[in-house]
Amino acid sequence: MGDIYTITLVGFFVGVAGTGLGGLFAPFIKEENQKLLSCLLGLTGGLMLSIVTFELLPQSYILGGLITEIIGILLGIIVVISVEEITVGKDYNELMKSGIILSISIGIHNLPEGLAIGSSFMAHKEMGITLALAILVHNIPEGLALVAPLKAGKLPNWKIILIALIVGVPTGVGAFIGAYLGTVSNYLISFCLSFAGGTMLYIICNDLIPNAKTLHSGRASTIWIIIGFILGMLTIF
């Protein structure tokens, strides 16, 4: 049982430290610089699109097949639209709302990463360590991705950093479940991945990229979308 608790702590550290380090960039971004915020939103959109394209959806398909993947995507989109409808008329601006929903999406995506860490440690300690380090590095740009929409939505720096830390918590929860059970249903992991992918796709297409263009109409945000897409590939492959 001691091993399970150690693995759980590793999962929490990997998740919280990874996204938390990315969130620490918040104080260095000035709200008044519309072009910079536009570029960061573009970077976020490209990064998330790359993660959805090359990580979430392919893994979901491999583990659960096409039907599970499509159901997860559609439910993810429905949930985001429902949240948007519920918050209509509330005191939230669109960018802040996008940032909060994106944070939830990344949190959901971190759960199966934790499951993988827990299961890997129980199978082979060396494999678990390698995977944990890879996910730690991979989570840093995800934490950075949260900063742009929340900063553009005028959320205070300390709240942005707190959200970036909280988003990493599901990694620890997943690590505990993965270590305790040893193996987890592939269909459950597939659904979590595709659900997160669906929510991210909607936020990318409906909010991040359009708002990047709204903040600054030049081609800079487009270039940063492409840079973000490539950065996402580099963190995956």
Buried (B, 14 or more C-beta within 10 A) or exposed (E): EEEBEEBBEBBBBBBBBBBBBBBBBBEEBEEEEEEBBBBBBBBBBBBBBBBBBBBBBBBBBEBBEEEBBBBBBEBBBEBBEEBBEEBEEEEBEBBBBBBBBBBBBBBBBBBBBBBBBBBBBBEEEEBBBEBBEBBBEBBBBBBBBBBBBBBBBEBEBEEBBBBBBBBBBBBBBBBBBBBBEEEBEBBBBBBBBBBBBBBBBBBBEBBBBBBBBBBBEEEBBBBBBEBBBEBBBEBBE
